[in-house]
Amino acid sequence: MAASIFTAVPRAPPVAVFKLTADFREDGDARKVNLGVGAYRTDECQPWVLPVVKKVEQMIANDNSLNHEYLPILGLPEFRANASRIALGDDSPAIKENRIGSVQSLGGTGALRIGAEFLRRWYNGNNNTATPVYISAPSWENHNSVFVDAGFKDIRTYHYWDAAKRGLDLQGLLDDMEKAPEFSIFILHACAHNPTGTDPTPDQWKQIAAVMKRRFLFPFFDSAYQGFASGSLDKDAWAVRYFVSEGFELFCAQSFSKNFGLYNERVGNLTVVGKDADNVQRVLSQMEKIVRTTWSNPPSQGARIVATTLSSPQLFAEWKDNVKTMADRVLLMRSELRSRLESLGTPGTWNHITEQIGMFSFTGLNPKQVEYMIKEKHIYLMASGRINMCGLTTKNLDYVAKSIHEAVTKIQ
Ligand SMILES: Cc1ncc(COP(=O)(O)O)c(C=O)c1O
């Protein structure tokens, strides 16, 4: 037999966060805790099907008018319109002026990918691989790969996290924007920055927008946690809405994985805000071409769930209540962890645990301390020191706090 034609294929490294979960599953220790994966867990450490989602799924199952025909290439119209509406707000000037459009996508990742592909083909001239794309340091690790795979050659980082201060490096960020070539693309986390849990304040966003406007920088918002940061959809969309009110043309990638708990249904939306309807329609016509060769047309189940929920005032209210349940549990775990570390007298300051928002917290644990947590304590977290607050429960808080205390005091 001839040798395989795949002999020369190198083995790619595993995706860190999925590898961590696989290691966690294999760990037989009863004390084990998974603080790695980016998904909500109840206080019983279980995945949560939102009650409103369960209800709407049953409505869909009982609706004999529905079928499994292909959706349009750009997706379910009522999903797209409602998804963009919650990002931009009911009285968005851009919606009123009919200068927005959207593309249903396979999760937030799909929205980023379609947006990136479009920008590479059409933004600021054709086949535009040389435009710098700026990603926060640090960021969700997939941002870099999505833009590389879309063909961008000049991916850069912008200052974001000040490790010493355990907060936002606003000056570093603004300096990088001042220095960036005009028309550079900036990926901005709309809220609940992953992995640091640190967002600019409204006043800081205003400063960021002012520089971006003056320097002709393109904002590409990634909104994966609307509702999760504060419990309020409006508060968490403040930055995107402010940029729209300032007249920016922008993209906003939305994920409904977290705020609807629809991780495996792959529900996302890419909102395009342009100067006028004509520009937006031409952009969408090109996006349709990209979708056609990527997934041809999107799946319907998740989009139907979201569209049905968002278009009924009663279901919408129930959903907001469900989102608040999740956000409140995260906030409670933050204050409980902080108070335990402070009463243990763990060296360092721990106010950042409650000041950070969203699912994640950047603990400040260094890679050796993380290794200690995993190897000795069976507590799984990312090498960066990022923990998912939803992995904490009233039952494991004491154990996690004591383990962090030990890691910080024993390992430098
Ligand atoms: C910042 C950020 N963007 C995008 C995504 C992707 O979301 P989805 O799972 O819907 O593709 C995630 C998921 O973890 C994320 O944290």
The ligand as an SDF file (V2000), in Angstrom:
LIG
                    3D

 16 16  0  0  0  0  0  0  0  0999 V2000
  -15.6450   37.5850   23.2330 C   0  0  0  0  0  0  0  0  0  0  0  0
  -16.3340   36.4800   22.5380 C   0  0  0  0  0  0  0  0  0  0  0  0
  -16.6940   36.6350   21.2650 N   0  0  0  0  0  0  0  0  0  0  0  0
  -17.3320   35.6670   20.5840 C   0  0  0  0  0  0  0  0  0  0  0  0
  -17.6140   34.4640   21.1640 C   0  0  0  0  0  0  0  0  0  0  0  0
  -18.2520   33.3920   20.3270 C   0  0  0  0  0  0  0  0  0  0  0  0
  -19.5280   33.0920   20.6090 O   0  0  0  0  0  0  0  0  0  0  0  0
  -20.2590   31.8770   19.9190 P   0  0  0  0  0  0  0  0  0  0  0  0
  -20.0710   30.6900   20.7770 O   0  0  0  0  0  0  0  0  0  0  0  0
  -21.6580   32.3330   19.8120 O   0  0  0  0  0  0  0  0  0  0  0  0
  -19.6530   31.6730   18.5670 O   0  0  0  0  0  0  0  0  0  0  0  0
  -17.2430   34.2340   22.4920 C   0  0  0  0  0  0  0  0  0  0  0  0
  -17.4920   32.9320   23.1260 C   0  0  0  0  0  0  0  0  0  0  0  0
  -16.9030   32.5210   24.0690 O   0  0  0  0  0  0  0  0  0  0  0  0
  -16.5870   35.2670   23.1900 C   0  0  0  0  0  0  0  0  0  0  0  0
  -16.1980   35.1140   24.4650 O   0  0  0  0  0  0  0  0  0  0  0  0
  1  2  1  0
  2  3  1  0
  2 15  2  0
  3  4  2  0
  4  5  1  0
  5  6  1  0
  5 12  2  0
  6  7  1  0
  7  8  1  0
  8  9  2  0
  8 10  1  0
  8 11  1  0
 12 13  1  0
 12 15  1  0
 13 14  2  0
 15 16  1  0
M  END
$$$$
